[in-house]
């Protein structure tokens, strides 16, 4: 027993010392100097920058949250008609930011930083599939009128004060609680450069949480009531179909968000416009994240005759999704939205998200045309066939 305890103590000490040494090493000399910073905060959808967002969360009671769910919407008519949505020329060339020390969840390499304007953003980097998958998924959702964050690809990012491997450093810092040490060794006169990163801006809306619960689960969509001002059933069904379309199986509650639309929400009043959005859709086009063959095999329907859907074939049995029946109005609603997208738009969607690029020496390159083919194939699975049974 003593041998086991001693071994574990030595391991803990080794992890701590290794982490501290790693922090000191990666925060070393770096590349000094402050050349031109490149582009600063730009609206990636071409819209002018609005006044600063209020993105601090609002904590409500369980009862308030239940009432907000009843009144929640899930879709808004997009500002640009779907058939004119532009997906090309939406990436940024160069950007600079200042490293921020923040806790990071998940396993995808990421870090937080601050633009010259003071805006705090999240950066996902590396050659993995999550950044392009989330870029394409969020652009598609936003173009159709559903809620999602704004994810933009940046060709070259210069991060002042960044470690050589920021995600690994922050994970080591979290484990060892070495934030004070890291704060002392950050050198904002040095920088690290990254290529083709994903910049994430939160949707312009204030998050709503309770003391114990963040976000919402798909089974809670049954709580939305049109009679109390909530979304119509067709919109709810459309959101369900989009989740299946993207293979959004990683749908634990924190990967969806309840927000309040608009900038004016008095502290002594209930949110006038509650809205439900998909927050983290990086595990899309899979289910193994951006894998065409796997995505093609994900069925749109569990049973087409009864218009029953589920995610039971996906990881974790679909997590919070469960089984649901789609109304004919819902099938028509989502089908009409998706069929407005042309092959040219879809080509731009996948190409701008870099779906056709090499992602690793041993991974095959999947042509953008094949992604377009499977996309249209899935749309036909929704629109073709008889009407859904009346209920």
C-alpha positions in Angstrom: 0.0 0.0 0.0 2.8 2.4 1.0 4.6 1.7 -2.2 1.5 2.6 -4.2 1.0 5.8 -2.3 4.6 6.8 -2.7 4.5 6.1 -6.4 1.4 8.3 -6.8 3.0 11.1 -4.9 6.1 11.0 -7.1 3.9 11.0 -10.2 2.0 14.1 -8.9 5.3 15.9 -8.1 6.7 15.0 -11.5 3.6 16.3 -13.3 3.8 19.5 -11.3 7.5 20.1 -12.0 7.1 19.1 -15.6 4.2 21.5 -16.1 6.1 24.4 -14.5 9.2 23.6 -16.6 7.0 23.4 -19.7 5.4 26.8 -18.9 8.8 28.4 -18.4 10.2 26.9 -21.6 7.3 27.6 -23.9 7.0 31.2 -22.6 10.7 31.6 -23.5 12.2 34.2 -25.8 9.8 33.7 -28.6 9.9 36.1 -31.5 10.2 39.6 -30.4 9.1 42.8 -32.0 5.8 44.4 -33.0 5.4 44.6 -36.7 2.2 45.7 -38.4 -0.7 44.0 -36.8 -2.8 43.3 -39.9 -6.6 43.4 -39.9 -8.4 44.1 -36.7 -12.0 43.4 -35.7 -14.1 42.9 -38.8 -17.6 41.6 -39.2 -17.0 38.3 -41.1 -20.5 38.5 -42.7 -19.8 41.9 -44.2 -22.0 43.8 -41.8 -20.6 46.9 -40.0 -19.4 46.5 -36.5 -22.1 47.2 -33.9 -21.5 48.6 -30.4 -19.8 46.1 -28.0 -21.8 43.0 -27.1 -23.0 42.2 -23.7 -22.1 38.6 -23.4 -22.0 38.2 -19.6 -24.4 35.5 -18.6 -27.6 36.2 -16.7 -28.4 33.7 -14.0 -32.2 33.0 -13.5 -34.2 30.6 -11.3 -35.4 27.2 -12.4 -38.9 28.6 -12.6 -37.8 31.6 -14.7 -35.9 29.3 -17.0 -39.0 27.1 -17.5 -41.1 30.1 -18.4 -38.5 31.3 -20.9 -38.4 27.9 -22.6 -42.1 28.1 -23.1 -41.7 31.4 -25.0 -38.5 30.6 -26.8 -38.0 30.9 -30.6 -35.6 28.8 -32.6 -35.7 30.5 -36.0 -35.6 34.0 -37.5 -36.1 35.0 -41.1 -32.5 35.6 -42.3 -31.5 39.2 -43.3 -30.2 37.9 -46.6 -32.5 35.6 -48.6 -31.3 32.0 -48.5 -30.8 31.8 -52.2 -28.5 34.8 -52.1 -26.4 33.8 -49.1 -22.7 34.3 -49.8 -20.3 31.7 -48.5 -17.2 32.7 -50.4 -14.7 35.5 -49.6 -15.7 35.4 -45.9 -12.3 34.4 -44.4 -9.9 36.9 -43.0 -6.3 37.3 -44.3 -4.4 38.5 -41.2 -5.3 39.2 -37.6 -3.5 40.0 -34.4 -4.5 39.5 -30.8 -3.2 39.4 -27.2 -3.2 36.1 -25.3 -5.6 35.7 -22.4 -5.3 33.2 -19.5 -8.6 31.4 -19.3 -9.9 28.0 -18.5 -10.5 25.9 -21.6 -12.8 22.9 -21.9 -12.9 20.0 -24.4 -10.1 18.4 -26.3 -9.8 20.6 -29.4 -6.7 22.8 -29.3 -7.9 26.3 -28.6 -7.0 29.5 -26.7 -8.6 32.9 -25.8 -7.2 36.2 -26.9 -8.2 39.9 -27.1 -8.3 42.0 -30.2 -7.1 45.6 -30.3 -10.7 46.7 -29.9 -10.9 45.0 -26.5 -13.2 42.2 -27.9 -12.4 38.8 -26.4 -12.5 35.9 -28.9 -11.8 32.2 -28.9 -9.3 30.7 -31.4 -9.3 27.0 -32.5 -6.1 26.0 -34.2 -4.3 22.9 -35.5 -4.9 20.6 -38.5 -7.9 18.7 -37.0 -11.4 18.5 -38.5 -13.3 20.4 -35.8 -12.5 24.0 -37.0 -13.6 23.4 -40.7 -16.6 21.4 -39.6 -17.8 24.1 -37.2 -17.1 26.8 -39.7 -19.3 25.2 -42.3 -22.1 24.2 -39.9 -22.4 27.6 -38.3 -22.4 29.4 -41.6 -25.1 27.0 -42.9 -27.3 27.4 -39.8 -27.0 31.2 -39.8 -27.8 31.4 -43.5 -31.0 29.4 -43.0 -32.1 31.5 -40.1 -31.2 29.2 -37.1 -29.1 30.5 -34.2 -25.3 29.8 -34.1 -22.1 31.6 -33.3 -20.1 33.3 -35.9 -17.0 31.3 -36.9 -14.5 32.8 -39.3 -11.3 31.3 -40.7 -8.2 33.4 -40.4 -5.3 32.6 -42.7 -2.6 34.1 -40.5 -3.0 34.9 -36.8 -0.3 36.6 -34.8 -0.8 36.1 -31.0 1.3 38.4 -28.7 2.1 36.6 -25.5 1.1 33.2 -26.8 3.1 30.1 -25.7 4.3 27.9 -28.5 1.5 25.4 -27.6 -1.1 27.4 -25.8 -3.7 24.7 -25.3 -1.3 22.2 -23.7 0.1 25.0 -21.5 -3.3 26.0 -20.3 -4.3 22.4 -19.6 -1.1 22.0 -17.5 -1.8 25.3 -15.8 -5.4 24.2 -14.9 -4.2 20.9 -13.5 -1.4 22.4 -11.4 -3.3 25.7 -10.6 -0.3 27.6 -11.8 -2.1 30.6 -13.2 -0.2 33.1 -11.0 3.1 31.7 -12.3 2.0 31.9 -15.9 0.8 35.5 -15.4 4.3 36.4 -14.3 6.1 34.9 -17.3 3.8 36.0 -20.1 5.8 38.2 -22.5 3.6 40.4 -24.6 6.5 41.7 -26.6 6.9 38.2 -28.1 4.5 36.5 -30.4 3.6 33.2 -32.1 2.1 32.8 -35.5 -0.6 30.4 -36.4 -2.1 29.5 -39.9 -5.7 28.8 -40.7 -7.3 29.2 -37.4 -11.0 29.5 -36.6 -12.1 32.7 -34.8 -15.3 32.2 -32.8 -17.5 35.2 -32.0 -20.5 34.5 -29.8 -24.0 35.3 -31.2 -25.1 38.8 -30.4 -27.3 37.8 -27.4 -27.0 37.4 -23.7 -26.7 33.8 -22.4 -29.2 32.6 -19.8 -28.3 30.0 -17.2 -29.3 28.8 -13.8 -27.0 28.1 -10.9 -26.7 24.5 -11.9 -27.7 24.2 -15.5 -26.1 25.7 -18.6 -27.8 25.5 -22.0 -30.7 23.2 -23.0 -31.3 19.6 -24.1 -33.1 18.5 -27.1 -35.8 16.7 -25.1 -36.7 20.1 -23.7 -38.0 21.3 -27.1 -41.3 19.7 -26.1 -41.6 22.5 -23.5 -41.9 25.2 -26.1 -45.5 26.4 -26.5 -46.7 28.4 -29.4 -49.8 29.4 -27.4 -47.5 31.2 -24.9 -45.5 33.0 -27.5 -43.0 30.2 -28.3 -41.9 28.9 -31.7 -44.4 27.1 -33.9 -44.0 23.3 -34.2 -42.8 23.6 -37.8 -39.8 25.6 -36.6 -39.1 23.1 -33.8 -39.2 20.2 -36.2 -36.9 22.2 -38.6 -34.3 22.5 -35.9 -34.5 18.8 -35.1 -34.0 18.0 -38.7 -31.0 20.3 -39.0 -29.4 18.6 -36.0 -29.8 15.3 -37.7 -28.7 16.7 -41.0 -25.4 17.9 -39.4 -25.1 14.7 -37.3 -25.0 17.0 -34.2 -24.7 14.0 -31.8 -22.6 15.9 -29.2 -25.6 17.7 -28.0 -25.2 17.7 -24.2 -26.9 20.7 -22.7 -23.8 22.9 -22.6 -23.5 22.6 -26.4 -26.7 24.5 -26.9 -27.5 27.9 -25.4 -30.5 29.8 -24.2 -30.0 33.5 -25.0 -32.0 36.8 -24.9 -32.1 38.6 -28.2 -31.7 42.3 -28.3 -29.5 44.6 -26.3 -32.0 46.0 -23.8 -32.9 43.6 -21.0 -33.6 45.4 -17.7 -32.3 43.6 -14.7 -35.8 43.7 -13.1 -37.6 42.2 -16.1 -38.0 38.9 -17.8 -36.3 38.4 -21.2 -38.6 39.7 -23.9 -37.2 37.5 -26.6 -35.8 34.1 -25.5 -34.0 32.2 -28.2 -32.5 28.7 -28.5 -29.4 28.1 -30.5 -26.7 25.5 -31.2 -23.5 26.6 -29.6 -20.9 23.9 -30.3 -21.4 22.1 -33.6 -17.7 21.1 -34.2 -18.6 17.4 -34.1 -20.5 17.7 -37.4 -20.5 16.1 -40.8 -19.6 12.8 -39.4 -20.3 11.5 -36.7 -16.5 11.3 -36.6 -16.1 14.9 -37.5 -15.9 15.8 -41.2 -15.8 12.2 -42.5 -17.8 12.0 -45.8 -18.5 8.3 -45.9 -19.7 8.3 -42.3 -21.9 11.3 -42.9 -23.4 9.8 -45.9 -24.5 6.8 -43.9 -26.3 8.7 -41.2 -30.0 8.2 -41.9 -32.3 11.3 -42.0 -35.3 9.2 -40.8 -35.6 6.3 -38.3 -38.9 5.5 -40.0 -39.9 7.5 -43.1 -43.5 6.2 -43.2 -44.3 7.6 -39.7 -41.8 10.5 -40.1 -40.0 9.4 -36.9 -36.5 10.6 -36.3 -33.8 9.8 -33.7 -30.0 9.7 -33.4 -29.9 6.2 -31.9 -27.3 5.2 -34.6 -24.9 7.9 -33.5 -22.5 8.0 -30.6 -24.1 7.9 -27.1 -27.3 7.0 -28.8 -27.9 10.6 -29.8 -27.3 11.9 -26.2 -30.2 14.3 -25.4 -32.0 14.0 -28.7 -34.3 11.0 -28.1 -37.0 10.0 -30.5 -39.4 12.5 -32.1 -42.0 12.6 -34.9 -41.8 15.3 -37.5 -45.0 17.1 -38.7 -45.6 17.7 -42.4 -45.4 21.4 -41.8 -42.0 20.9 -40.3 -40.8 18.7 -43.2 -42.0 21.3 -45.7 -40.4 24.1 -43.7 -36.9 22.7 -43.6 -37.1 21.3 -47.1 -38.0 24.7 -48.5 -35.1 26.3 -46.8 -32.5 23.7 -47.9 -33.7 23.5 -51.5 -33.1 27.2 -52.0 -29.3 26.6 -51.8 -27.7 26.1 -55.2 -24.8 23.9 -56.1 -22.7 27.0 -56.5 -23.5 28.1 -52.9 -22.8 24.7 -51.5 -19.5 24.5 -53.3 -18.6 27.9 -51.8 -19.7 26.8 -48.4 -17.5 23.7 -48.3 -14.6 25.3 -50.2 -14.4 28.4 -47.9 -14.4 26.1 -44.9 -11.5 24.2 -46.5 -13.2 20.9 -46.7 -11.1 20.0 -49.8 -7.7 20.6 -48.2 -5.2 18.1 -47.0 -5.7 17.5 -43.2 -2.9 15.1 -42.6 -0.2 13.0 -44.4 -2.2 9.8 -44.0 -5.7 11.2 -44.5 -7.3 11.2 -48.0 -8.4 14.5 -49.5 -12.2 14.5 -50.1 -13.2 16.7 -53.1 -15.7 19.5 -52.4 -17.9 18.1 -55.1 -18.4 14.9 -53.1 -19.5 17.0 -50.1 -22.0 18.8 -52.3 -23.3 15.5 -53.7 -24.0 14.1 -50.2 -25.5 17.3 -49.1 -28.1 17.3 -51.9 -28.7 13.6 -51.4 -29.6 14.3 -47.8 -31.9 17.2 -48.8 -33.7 14.8 -51.2 -34.2 12.3 -48.3 -36.2 15.1 -46.6 -38.2 16.4 -49.5 -38.9 13.2 -51.5 -41.7 10.8 -50.6 -45.2 11.1 -49.3 -46.5 13.6 -46.8 -46.0 13.0 -43.1 -49.1 11.6 -41.3 -51.4 14.1 -39.8 -51.4 14.3 -36.0 
